[in-house]
Amino acid sequence: MVEPNNRKHEMIRHLEMTPVKTYATRENAIAAVNKRFGERVTSENGERLDFVVVANAEGRFFPLFLGERAIQAGMHFSFCVAN
């Protein structure tokens, strides 16, 4: 376990997400992203938006978008985002 005030681990950050929507399969989670944003997931100015598919404790899947570009693109209105 990482202690919050331990200087040795100050670059480590633990995140826990509780998604509103989960999917039965990894493929369904990817299909939800494609359905919402098309095959090429980009911001309004054409920058690529990165995401990973994460499994929760119940074995269901959800897309997790990464980075400031995802926040600026408003991905947090539809999916989880970590910055």
N, C-alpha and C positions, 0 to 999 in steps of 0.2 A: 504494500500500500504506500502510496506517495503522500507524504505529509505536506500540507499546503505551505508551511513556513520553512521548509527545509531548503536551504540555499543550493544544496547539491542538485536538486531537482527543479530549480526555478524555471527551466526551459520546458518542462513537461507539464502538459495541461490535460486534465481528464474531462471529457465531455460526455454527458448522457443526454440522449434525445428521446422524446416521447412523440412519435409522429401521429398526426391525426388520421392519416390513411396509410394502411399497409396492404401488401399484396401477397397472394398465396405462393407465387413463384418469383424468382429473380427476373425471368423473362417478362412477366406481367408488370413488374416495376419499371423496367426499361420501356415497355410498350406504353405505359402511362406518360412517361416523359416525351416519347416520340409523338404520341397523340396530341399532347398539349403544345409542343414546340417544333414538331417536324423532325425529320431524320437528322438534321444538322442543328445541334443545340448551340445557339450563339446569342450574344447580347445584341442590342439594337445597332451598335456600331460594328458588328461582325466579329467581335472577339469570341473565341471559343469559351464555353462554360464547362467546367469539369465537374463530374459527379461520380460517386461510387454507389453501389447498391449494398446496403447494410442489412443484416438479419437481426431481428430483435430476439429477446429471450424465448418467445413463443414460436420461433422459427418462421416468422413472417418477414417479408422484405419491404424496404422502402428506399427511395433515392435520397442521397445526401449530397447536396451541391456544396462545392468548396470555394472559398475565397470571396474577396471584396467584389469582384466582377459579378458574381451571382447575386449578391445583395443589391448592387446598383441596378441589376437587370430585373429586380423584383421577384426573384425566384422564391423568396420566403413567403410570398402570398400563396404559393401552390405546394411547395415542398420544404423539407428541412434544409437549412444552410448552416455551415460551420465556417467561421472566418479565422 
